[in-house]
Amino acid sequence: MKALKREVTILNTQGMHARPAMQLVETASRFQSAVRIRKGDISVNAKSIMEVMTLAATQGTVLTLEAEGDDAAEVLQAMARLVADKFHED
């Protein structure tokens, strides 16, 4: 099965601190697909809060969401919407 990718930009002023990171992890975990988040050369498991926190994604950071599985398109859409909505912060 081919992996799907989607680029997102962190828009909220505080960046991806603990609460937004947990929201991404919780969203990814609702789906069966394997999901990774890439920042430059770093790729982390989107279902692991410890790994996602290592990204230190500040406002303006471009991330690539990657998913592989039967519901890959759905998980990417849900995660991208969360980022676009600024994690409901701003």
PyMOL commands that place a pseudoatom at each C-alpha (Angstrom):
pseudoatom trace, name=CA, resn=MET, resi=1, chain=A, elem=C, hetatm=0, pos=[0.000, 0.000, 0.000]
pseudoatom trace, name=CA, resn=LYS, resi=2, chain=A, elem=C, hetatm=0, pos=[1.289, 3.436, -0.942]
pseudoatom trace, name=CA, resn=ALA, resi=3, chain=A, elem=C, hetatm=0, pos=[1.919, 6.009, 1.775]
pseudoatom trace, name=CA, resn=LEU, resi=4, chain=A, elem=C, hetatm=0, pos=[0.076, 9.319, 1.509]
pseudoatom trace, name=CA, resn=LYS, resi=5, chain=A, elem=C, hetatm=0, pos=[1.669, 12.632, 2.461]
pseudoatom trace, name=CA, resn=ARG, resi=6, chain=A, elem=C, hetatm=0, pos=[0.385, 16.076, 3.328]
pseudoatom trace, name=CA, resn=GLU, resi=7, chain=A, elem=C, hetatm=0, pos=[2.275, 19.219, 4.272]
pseudoatom trace, name=CA, resn=VAL, resi=8, chain=A, elem=C, hetatm=0, pos=[0.991, 21.455, 7.055]
pseudoatom trace, name=CA, resn=THR, resi=9, chain=A, elem=C, hetatm=0, pos=[2.316, 24.655, 8.616]
pseudoatom trace, name=CA, resn=ILE, resi=10, chain=A, elem=C, hetatm=0, pos=[2.058, 25.301, 12.342]
pseudoatom trace, name=CA, resn=LEU, resi=11, chain=A, elem=C, hetatm=0, pos=[-0.014, 28.491, 12.571]
pseudoatom trace, name=CA, resn=ASN, resi=12, chain=A, elem=C, hetatm=0, pos=[-0.777, 29.017, 16.251]
pseudoatom trace, name=CA, resn=THR, resi=13, chain=A, elem=C, hetatm=0, pos=[1.386, 31.570, 18.015]
pseudoatom trace, name=CA, resn=GLN, resi=14, chain=A, elem=C, hetatm=0, pos=[2.636, 29.222, 20.746]
pseudoatom trace, name=CA, resn=GLY, resi=15, chain=A, elem=C, hetatm=0, pos=[3.626, 26.506, 18.290]
pseudoatom trace, name=CA, resn=MET, resi=16, chain=A, elem=C, hetatm=0, pos=[3.169, 22.828, 18.993]
pseudoatom trace, name=CA, resn=HIS, resi=17, chain=A, elem=C, hetatm=0, pos=[3.631, 22.685, 22.760]
pseudoatom trace, name=CA, resn=ALA, resi=18, chain=A, elem=C, hetatm=0, pos=[2.379, 19.803, 24.943]
pseudoatom trace, name=CA, resn=ARG, resi=19, chain=A, elem=C, hetatm=0, pos=[-1.383, 20.275, 24.500]
pseudoatom trace, name=CA, resn=PRO, resi=20, chain=A, elem=C, hetatm=0, pos=[-1.372, 20.546, 20.678]
pseudoatom trace, name=CA, resn=ALA, resi=21, chain=A, elem=C, hetatm=0, pos=[1.103, 17.669, 20.465]
pseudoatom trace, name=CA, resn=MET, resi=22, chain=A, elem=C, hetatm=0, pos=[-1.260, 15.528, 22.547]
pseudoatom trace, name=CA, resn=GLN, resi=23, chain=A, elem=C, hetatm=0, pos=[-4.172, 16.513, 20.308]
pseudoatom trace, name=CA, resn=LEU, resi=24, chain=A, elem=C, hetatm=0, pos=[-2.218, 15.284, 17.269]
pseudoatom trace, name=CA, resn=VAL, resi=25, chain=A, elem=C, hetatm=0, pos=[-1.309, 12.028, 19.026]
pseudoatom trace, name=CA, resn=GLU, resi=26, chain=A, elem=C, hetatm=0, pos=[-4.921, 11.446, 20.103]
pseudoatom trace, name=CA, resn=THR, resi=27, chain=A, elem=C, hetatm=0, pos=[-6.155, 12.146, 16.577]
pseudoatom trace, name=CA, resn=ALA, resi=28, chain=A, elem=C, hetatm=0, pos=[-3.604, 9.818, 14.968]
pseudoatom trace, name=CA, resn=SER, resi=29, chain=A, elem=C, hetatm=0, pos=[-4.398, 7.105, 17.516]
pseudoatom trace, name=CA, resn=ARG, resi=30, chain=A, elem=C, hetatm=0, pos=[-8.067, 7.017, 16.533]
pseudoatom trace, name=CA, resn=PHE, resi=31, chain=A, elem=C, hetatm=0, pos=[-7.078, 5.532, 13.168]
pseudoatom trace, name=CA, resn=GLN, resi=32, chain=A, elem=C, hetatm=0, pos=[-5.605, 2.175, 12.159]
pseudoatom trace, name=CA, resn=SER, resi=33, chain=A, elem=C, hetatm=0, pos=[-3.035, 3.559, 9.712]
pseudoatom trace, name=CA, resn=ALA, resi=34, chain=A, elem=C, hetatm=0, pos=[0.621, 3.972, 10.620]
pseudoatom trace, name=CA, resn=VAL, resi=35, chain=A, elem=C, hetatm=0, pos=[1.235, 7.714, 10.880]
pseudoatom trace, name=CA, resn=ARG, resi=36, chain=A, elem=C, hetatm=0, pos=[4.508, 9.630, 10.998]
pseudoatom trace, name=CA, resn=ILE, resi=37, chain=A, elem=C, hetatm=0, pos=[5.323, 13.332, 11.238]
pseudoatom trace, name=CA, resn=ARG, resi=38, chain=A, elem=C, hetatm=0, pos=[8.410, 14.596, 9.464]
pseudoatom trace, name=CA, resn=LYS, resi=39, chain=A, elem=C, hetatm=0, pos=[10.307, 17.838, 10.185]
pseudoatom trace, name=CA, resn=GLY, resi=40, chain=A, elem=C, hetatm=0, pos=[13.289, 18.069, 7.867]
pseudoatom trace, name=CA, resn=ASP, resi=41, chain=A, elem=C, hetatm=0, pos=[15.327, 14.894, 8.320]
pseudoatom trace, name=CA, resn=ILE, resi=42, chain=A, elem=C, hetatm=0, pos=[13.535, 13.912, 11.532]
pseudoatom trace, name=CA, resn=SER, resi=43, chain=A, elem=C, hetatm=0, pos=[10.608, 11.478, 11.312]
pseudoatom trace, name=CA, resn=VAL, resi=44, chain=A, elem=C, hetatm=0, pos=[8.618, 10.471, 14.397]
pseudoatom trace, name=CA, resn=ASN, resi=45, chain=A, elem=C, hetatm=0, pos=[5.723, 8.169, 15.211]
pseudoatom trace, name=CA, resn=ALA, resi=46, chain=A, elem=C, hetatm=0, pos=[2.612, 10.382, 15.369]
pseudoatom trace, name=CA, resn=LYS, resi=47, chain=A, elem=C, hetatm=0, pos=[1.064, 8.059, 17.963]
pseudoatom trace, name=CA, resn=SER, resi=48, chain=A, elem=C, hetatm=0, pos=[3.862, 8.660, 20.500]
pseudoatom trace, name=CA, resn=ILE, resi=49, chain=A, elem=C, hetatm=0, pos=[3.670, 11.833, 22.593]
pseudoatom trace, name=CA, resn=MET, resi=50, chain=A, elem=C, hetatm=0, pos=[7.338, 11.548, 23.549]
pseudoatom trace, name=CA, resn=GLU, resi=51, chain=A, elem=C, hetatm=0, pos=[8.423, 11.401, 19.911]
pseudoatom trace, name=CA, resn=VAL, resi=52, chain=A, elem=C, hetatm=0, pos=[6.087, 14.177, 18.733]
pseudoatom trace, name=CA, resn=MET, resi=53, chain=A, elem=C, hetatm=0, pos=[7.350, 16.498, 21.488]
pseudoatom trace, name=CA, resn=THR, resi=54, chain=A, elem=C, hetatm=0, pos=[10.918, 16.135, 20.166]
pseudoatom trace, name=CA, resn=LEU, resi=55, chain=A, elem=C, hetatm=0, pos=[9.928, 18.010, 16.992]
pseudoatom trace, name=CA, resn=ALA, resi=56, chain=A, elem=C, hetatm=0, pos=[9.825, 21.366, 18.824]
pseudoatom trace, name=CA, resn=ALA, resi=57, chain=A, elem=C, hetatm=0, pos=[7.643, 22.809, 16.055]
pseudoatom trace, name=CA, resn=THR, resi=58, chain=A, elem=C, hetatm=0, pos=[7.314, 26.561, 16.486]
pseudoatom trace, name=CA, resn=GLN, resi=59, chain=A, elem=C, hetatm=0, pos=[4.951, 28.874, 14.613]
pseudoatom trace, name=CA, resn=GLY, resi=60, chain=A, elem=C, hetatm=0, pos=[5.747, 28.746, 10.900]
pseudoatom trace, name=CA, resn=THR, resi=61, chain=A, elem=C, hetatm=0, pos=[7.300, 25.258, 11.007]
pseudoatom trace, name=CA, resn=VAL, resi=62, chain=A, elem=C, hetatm=0, pos=[6.373, 23.111, 8.009]
pseudoatom trace, name=CA, resn=LEU, resi=63, chain=A, elem=C, hetatm=0, pos=[5.667, 19.479, 8.852]
pseudoatom trace, name=CA, resn=THR, resi=64, chain=A, elem=C, hetatm=0, pos=[4.950, 16.578, 6.540]
pseudoatom trace, name=CA, resn=LEU, resi=65, chain=A, elem=C, hetatm=0, pos=[2.281, 14.159, 7.717]
pseudoatom trace, name=CA, resn=GLU, resi=66, chain=A, elem=C, hetatm=0, pos=[2.694, 10.650, 6.315]
pseudoatom trace, name=CA, resn=ALA, resi=67, chain=A, elem=C, hetatm=0, pos=[0.186, 7.818, 6.655]
pseudoatom trace, name=CA, resn=GLU, resi=68, chain=A, elem=C, hetatm=0, pos=[-0.018, 4.295, 5.346]
pseudoatom trace, name=CA, resn=GLY, resi=69, chain=A, elem=C, hetatm=0, pos=[-3.068, 2.079, 5.732]
pseudoatom trace, name=CA, resn=ASP, resi=70, chain=A, elem=C, hetatm=0, pos=[-6.727, 1.697, 4.853]
pseudoatom trace, name=CA, resn=ASP, resi=71, chain=A, elem=C, hetatm=0, pos=[-7.758, 4.988, 6.492]
pseudoatom trace, name=CA, resn=ALA, resi=72, chain=A, elem=C, hetatm=0, pos=[-4.636, 6.984, 5.566]
pseudoatom trace, name=CA, resn=ALA, resi=73, chain=A, elem=C, hetatm=0, pos=[-6.542, 9.738, 3.739]
pseudoatom trace, name=CA, resn=GLU, resi=74, chain=A, elem=C, hetatm=0, pos=[-8.935, 10.183, 6.653]
pseudoatom trace, name=CA, resn=VAL, resi=75, chain=A, elem=C, hetatm=0, pos=[-6.238, 10.451, 9.319]
pseudoatom trace, name=CA, resn=LEU, resi=76, chain=A, elem=C, hetatm=0, pos=[-4.273, 12.980, 7.255]
pseudoatom trace, name=CA, resn=GLN, resi=77, chain=A, elem=C, hetatm=0, pos=[-7.400, 15.059, 6.744]
pseudoatom trace, name=CA, resn=ALA, resi=78, chain=A, elem=C, hetatm=0, pos=[-8.241, 15.019, 10.471]
pseudoatom trace, name=CA, resn=MET, resi=79, chain=A, elem=C, hetatm=0, pos=[-4.707, 15.961, 11.510]
pseudoatom trace, name=CA, resn=ALA, resi=80, chain=A, elem=C, hetatm=0, pos=[-4.382, 18.690, 8.863]
pseudoatom trace, name=CA, resn=ARG, resi=81, chain=A, elem=C, hetatm=0, pos=[-7.712, 20.184, 9.955]
pseudoatom trace, name=CA, resn=LEU, resi=82, chain=A, elem=C, hetatm=0, pos=[-6.502, 20.278, 13.574]
pseudoatom trace, name=CA, resn=VAL, resi=83, chain=A, elem=C, hetatm=0, pos=[-3.335, 22.133, 12.536]
pseudoatom trace, name=CA, resn=ALA, resi=84, chain=A, elem=C, hetatm=0, pos=[-5.281, 24.518, 10.264]
pseudoatom trace, name=CA, resn=ASP, resi=85, chain=A, elem=C, hetatm=0, pos=[-7.660, 25.269, 13.143]
pseudoatom trace, name=CA, resn=LYS, resi=86, chain=A, elem=C, hetatm=0, pos=[-4.598, 26.303, 15.195]
pseudoatom trace, name=CA, resn=PHE, resi=87, chain=A, elem=C, hetatm=0, pos=[-5.363, 23.514, 17.683]
pseudoatom trace, name=CA, resn=HIS, resi=88, chain=A, elem=C, hetatm=0, pos=[-8.363, 25.669, 18.756]
pseudoatom trace, name=CA, resn=GLU, resi=89, chain=A, elem=C, hetatm=0, pos=[-6.020, 28.080, 20.555]
pseudoatom trace, name=CA, resn=ASP, resi=90, chain=A, elem=C, hetatm=0, pos=[-5.776, 31.393, 18.696]
for i in range(1, 90): cmd.bond("trace and resi %d" % i, "trace and resi %d" % (i + 1))
show_as sticks, trace
zoom trace
